[in-house]
Structures are given as C-alpha cells and as structure tokens.
C-alpha cells in the first residue's frame, strides 16, 4: 500500500499523502513527492500535519521555508492539513506566517481535509 494517492478535489488534481507513513523530516523527504505530483499532473500536494516534524514548525530552522520554496519553484500548491492551533498559539512568527500563507494561493494551512475541500470548492 502506498502512502500517497492521486485524486481530484473539486477539479483540482491533487497528490494526497496519508497520515500513515514516514515523517517528512528532511528536505529530500518533504520534496520527494514533487516528482510523483508532476508525473500525475497534480497541481496540489496535501500533507497531513502528523507527517511533519517539529523542525518544520520552528521557523528559525529554515526547513519550512525551504520546503515551501521548492513547491513554488515547481509551480505546485502545498496544503498542510491538520490542527496546528497549539503551535500557532505558542509562536508569533508561526502565527504570522500561517496567516500570510493562507491569504495567498501557494501554501495553505487547513485544519481538516473538509476545510481544504471547502477552499477548493468553486
């Protein structure tokens, strides 16, 4: 069984990672699915928050920025799905970055897959 699935969410081709699977704890692991997304002609990659490590949410590490930039470079949208409210409450910089990202069109943080589906609804 694979830890990712190509699907369509309201007309948007997407590569959706399952909650089960190895942590995306290196830049290589976090960007590995770019090739799968390109092969499947996906426009969006959906990563469950449980697959990301603390380094992603500690902005001073630069890990999240590097991952996000890779997706921008390949013209792929990225959605992080899951509850990060506790992390956002603890970090002013993370809170600001999440709010700014959610206003844009490249990187979104959504509390659930249902919320992402609502965002993509025409």
C-alpha positions in Angstrom: 0.0 0.0 0.0 1.2 3.5 -0.9 1.3 6.4 1.4 0.0 8.8 -1.3 -2.8 8.9 -3.7 -3.5 10.9 -6.8 -7.1 12.3 -6.8 -9.1 15.3 -7.8 -10.6 17.7 -5.3 -13.3 19.9 -6.9 -11.5 19.9 -10.2 -8.0 20.3 -8.8 -5.7 17.4 -9.4 -4.0 16.6 -6.1 -1.5 14.3 -4.6 -2.8 13.5 -1.1 -0.4 11.9 1.4 -1.9 9.6 4.0 -1.4 10.2 7.7 0.5 6.9 7.9 4.0 6.9 6.6 7.5 8.1 7.4 8.0 11.5 8.9 9.0 14.2 6.4 12.0 15.2 8.4 14.5 16.1 5.7 14.2 18.4 2.6 14.5 15.3 0.4 11.7 13.5 2.2 9.5 16.6 2.2 10.0 17.2 -1.5 10.1 13.6 -2.7 6.5 13.8 -3.8 7.2 16.6 -6.3 8.1 14.0 -8.9 5.0 12.0 -8.2 2.9 15.1 -8.4 4.5 16.0 -11.7 4.1 12.5 -13.1 0.4 12.5 -12.1 -0.1 16.1 -13.3 -1.2 17.2 -9.8 -1.4 20.9 -9.1 -1.6 20.5 -5.3 0.2 18.3 -2.7 -1.6 17.7 0.5 0.5 16.8 3.5 -1.1 15.8 6.9 0.4 17.7 9.7 1.2 14.5 11.6 3.8 13.7 8.9 5.8 16.9 9.7 8.3 17.2 12.4 8.9 20.0 14.9 11.7 21.4 12.7 9.0 22.4 10.1 7.1 24.5 12.7 10.2 26.1 14.2 10.7 28.7 11.6 14.2 29.6 12.7 15.4 26.2 11.3 14.6 27.4 7.8 13.2 24.0 7.0 9.6 25.1 6.3 10.8 28.0 4.1 13.0 25.7 2.1 10.2 23.2 1.6 7.7 25.9 0.6 10.2 27.4 -1.9 10.7 24.0 -3.6 7.0 23.8 -4.2 6.9 27.4 -5.5 9.8 26.7 -7.9 7.9 23.7 -9.3 4.6 25.7 -9.5 2.9 23.3 -7.1 0.5 24.4 -4.4 1.0 22.9 -1.0 -1.6 22.3 1.7 -0.7 21.3 5.2 -3.8 19.7 6.8 -4.4 19.2 10.5 -4.7 21.0 13.7 -1.7 23.3 14.4 -3.6 25.7 16.7 -1.4 24.9 19.8 1.8 25.6 17.7 0.4 28.8 16.3 -0.6 30.0 19.8 3.0 29.4 21.0 4.7 31.3 18.2 4.0 34.8 17.0 6.2 34.3 13.9 4.5 31.0 13.0 1.1 32.6 13.5 2.0 35.4 11.2 3.4 33.1 8.5 0.3 30.8 8.6 -2.0 33.8 8.3 0.0 35.3 5.4 0.3 31.9 3.6 -3.5 31.4 3.9 -4.1 34.7 2.2 -2.1 33.5 -0.8 -2.5 30.8 -3.4 0.6 28.7 -3.0 0.7 27.4 0.6 -2.3 26.8 2.8 -2.7 25.5 6.4 -6.2 24.0 6.8 -7.5 22.3 10.0 -9.0 19.4 8.0 -9.4 17.9 4.6 -13.0 19.1 4.7 -11.8 22.6 5.2 -9.4 22.3 2.2 -12.2 20.9 0.1 -14.3 24.0 1.0 -11.4 26.2 0.0 -11.2 24.5 -3.4 -15.0 24.5 -4.0 -15.9 26.7 -7.0 
